[in-house]
Amino acid sequence: MLLDHNLSLVCLVETRVRKTNTPLVVNSVFKNWDILDNYSSHDLGRIWVGWDPRILKISKISETDQIIHCLAFILDSNDQFNISFVYGSNDERARRALWDNMCVFQHGGTPWIVVGDFNVSRRVQESVGGSPKISVAMEEFDNCLQSVELDDLRFSSFLHTWCNKRSNGCISKKLDRVLVNKEWMAKFEHSEAFFLPPSISDHSPSLVKLGLQGNKKNCPFKIFNFLTEREDFLPLVESCWQENFHGNMQFQLCSKLRNLKKALKSLNKNTVGDVTVKSIEAKAAIIECQRNLDLQPHDASLRIQEKELMSSYTLALQTKEDFLRQKSRVQWLKAGDRNSSYFFKAIKERRNRNMALVL
């Protein structure tokens, strides 16, 4: 999701990761990102927040076991707002502490967005299955939102963001929300929320776009290490490098590198694309099935089909991971001089093994 949606800020809830294992997971998922959590309020750190420090500056204001309040600052635009990340308790009595905390934190005049899993729906129309009546927990949640003057940010895609995944006695509810105040809408009037297909989870991930127009930054040139071991790698480099360009030496060098970059990108796409196509198709099948389930939550055959598709998707992902581990080790190179130094080092090693390369 980080790559597919080019995310700059991510919140994970219900991680179930013990504090001693945090560095391992953080280095794998949030590499080169900053992160904060609420382990000081809960042994399992129920809420994690990670962000790209090149784009955002996030500072924690306060926390409990159910919520983290932060101040966010967008570096490019100098926009500032409050953001709160929620993972509500399963116990409605414990959630009352969450509602009280939100009421105390309320900052009038400052844009405020609250995102997360509240573990309770707000209206009867947001539930399929279960009790058709408004519960005390729902009333308390609605009273809290009215008190702090928060309402749903306009959203699209899935209405029911959680499902118990049962073939019989299926229950679907809207437990995950993106809430904003009027100051937020005045500041970020084009912002919008999207609730994505749940895939292998029982919750739908929520995606928020601010609607700001930013400058698109060029990504550094990177290649898989294992490409240098292919038999067609050196001939491809030689072919690109032998093309003639008119101009001074610096221009010729840049032109040849640019030409080689295109060729290596094509090689990478053709090589790795075959490995990923099955996982992409499997994921698309799950999404289509879950869209049908959102419309027909009581269809037992669709529940069975969803489980079968999830198994296929998990197998496809495992196959993809095994391939990349074996062939490439998936060690992306850092941007900058290391790219070129590794590139020419690889060429030199291959040339030393009696494989001629004319530059």
Residue, then its C-alpha position, 0 to 999 in steps of 0.5 A: m500500500l505504501l508503494d501503490h498509493n505513494l503514502s506519506l503518513v500511515c497509521l497501523v492499529e492492533t499490530r500485536v507486536r511486542k515492544t522488543n520486536t518493534p525495531l525489526v518490523v519498523n526497519s522492514v516496513f517503515k525504512n527511512w521513516d519516523i515512527l511513534d507509538n503508544y507502548s507507554s500506555h499499552d503493552l502491545g502498542r495498539i497504535w503505530v504512526g509512521w511518516d516520511p520526514r521529507i514531507l511531514k513533521i509530526s509531533k505527539i501532543s498526548e496519548t492514551d491506550q485508545i488514541i494518539h493526538c499529534l500536530a502535523f506540519i506539511l513542509d512544502s506548503n507550511d500547512q498545519f493541523n491536528i490529527s488524532f489516531v484512534y483504536g477504540s476498545n471492544d468494551e463500551r465502558a472503556r470507550r467512554a474514556l475515549w469519548d471524554n478524552m476527545c472532548v477534552f482535546q477539542h481545539g476550536g479554530t484549528p483544523w482537526i482530523v480523526v481517523g481509525d477504528f472506533n469499534v462502534s457504528r454511529r447509525v442503524q443504517e450502517s450495520v447489516g446483521g445483528s441488532p437493528k436497534i440503536s444501542v447505548a454505545m451508539e448513542e454515546f458515540d454520536n453524542c461525543l461527535q456532536s459535542v466536539e463538532l466532528d463529522d464524516l469526511r466525504f468518502s467513497s467505496f466501501l460503506h461497511t468497513w468491518c465484517n466478521k467473515r462468517s458464512n452463517g450469521c454474517i455481520s457487517k458494520k461501519l466501524d472505521r471512520v475519517l472525521v473532520n471539523k469545520e476548520w478542516m473543511a475550510k482549509f482542505e476543501h478538496s480532501e476526500a476519504f476512500f475505504l479500500p477493499p479489505s483484502i485479507s483483513d477483516h477491516s477496510p483500510s482508509l485512505v485520505k487524500l488532501g487534494l493539494q497540488g504538489n510538485k512531482k519529484n523524480c524517483p532515483f534510478k534503481i535496478f534489481n541486483f540480480l539483473t547484472e547476473r543475466e546473460d543478456f545484461l552485458p550485451l544490452v549494456e554494450s549495445c546501448w553504450q555503442e550508440n553514437f551521440h554528437g556533442n561534448m564528452q559530458f553530453q555524450l556520457c549523459s545521453k548514453l546513461r539516459n539511453l541505458k536507463k530506459a533499456l534497463k527499466s524495460l528489462n526489469k519490467n519484463t523480468v519481474g512482471d511475469v512474477t507479479v502478474k499472478s499476485i495482481e490477478a489474485k488480488a483483483a479477484i478478491i476485490e471483486c468478490q468483496r465488492n459483491l459481498d458488500l452488496q450481498p453480505h448474507d451470500a454464503s457462497l460468496r463467503i466460501q469463494e472469498k476464503e478460497l481466493m484469499s488462500s490463492y492470494t497468499l500462495a501467490l504472494q509467497t511465490k513472489e517473495d520466494f522468487l525475489r529472495q532467491k534471484s535478487r535478495v531485493q536490496w534496493l540501492k540508495a539514491g546517489d553515487r552508490n547507484s553508479s558505483y555498484f553499477f560499474k562495479a558489477i560491470k567490472e566483475r563480469r568483465n574480469r570473468n572474460m566477458a568483454l565489454v567495450l565502453 
